[in-house]
Amino acid sequence: MDFHPTLGGRLVTSLSYLSLLFLVPLVLVSEDDRFSAFHVRHGFMIFVVTILGNVILLMLDTIAQGYLYPYLGRLFNLAIVVACVYGIYLALRGRTSRIWGISDLLERFPI
């Protein structure tokens, strides 16, 4: 779905994918702006997945005596970076599109 937000709106919305900066568009954008709400929800879910995923990987790494996180952790964090870059690209282009894995989580756990 394509929207036609202003350049300022797209720039502010793109902050949704930069860790805790998802709070900036959450505060600054009006409640009825579906474009910004879409990206804030996705940015928040990426933030939650990053925190929980790293905690789980570190716990598993403790069990595996330090052999797991250097490899799986890097792959996991690379996937997070790719999702964030894709989200920023979509926000700056004024588009909304599914982000693999993140959109599926949002369907299962609506926020």
N, C-alpha and C positions, 0 to 999 in steps of 0.2 A: 504494500500500500504506500503510495506516495503522498506526502504532504507538501505544503509550500510555506514553511516557516521562514522568518527573516534570517539574515546572516547572523545577527546577534543571537537569535534563538538557537540556531544550529551550533554556534560556537559554545554557548553555555550548556546546551544539551550534550555536547560531545565530552564535557567534563565528567559525565556520568560513569565513564569507563576508567577513570583514573583513581582507583582505590576509594578512599573516604570522600573524595570530591563529588561523589554522587549526591551528597547533601546540598551542594550549591544549587543545582537545577531544581532539586526538591523544594528548596526554600524560595527561589526566585521566580519560578514559573507558575502560572495560574493553574488552578485545580482542573479546569476543563480542557487543558491542552493535551490531547491524546498522544501527539507525537512525543512530547517531552516525557509524559508518563510512561510510554513504552520503553524509552531508553533509560529512564531512571530505574524502572523495575529490572531491566536486564543488567544494568550496572550494579545494582544492589545484589542481585543473584550471583553475579560473577564474584563480587566481594565475599559473599558468604561461602561460595564454593572454594575460593582460594584459601580462606581461613580454615574451613573444615577439612579440606583435602590435604593441606600441609600438616595439620595436626594429626590426622590419621596416618599419613605417610611417615611422620616422625615417630609415632608410636610403633608402627610396623618395623621401622628401621631399628628401633631399640631391640625388638625381638630378633631381628635378623643380624644383630651385632654390627650394625653400621654399613652393611653392604647394599642396602636397598635404596636409601634416599639419594645418594649421589647420581643414580641413574634414573630411577622413576621420578624422583623429585624434579629433576631437570626437564624431563619430558612433560610432566604435569604442568610445570610453570611455563614452559614454552607454549603449551596448548592454551593456557590462560592469556598469555601475551597475544597470541594470534586472535583469540576471541575479542580481546579488548581493542586491538587494532582494527578488526573488522567492524566492531560496534562504532568506533570513532569514525570510520569511513562512512558507514551508513548515516550516522547523525549529521556529518558535514555535508553529505549529499542530499539530506532531507528525506531520507527513505526509512522505511521500517521493513525489516526482513528477519526471518528466523535465524537465530544463531544456534548452530547445532549443539545439542545438549542443554544449553541454557534455556531455550524456549520450551523444551520438553519438561524441564524442572519447574518452570513457571506454570505450565499447564497442570502439573500434579500438585504443586504447592502455591496456589494463587496468593499474591500479596497486593 
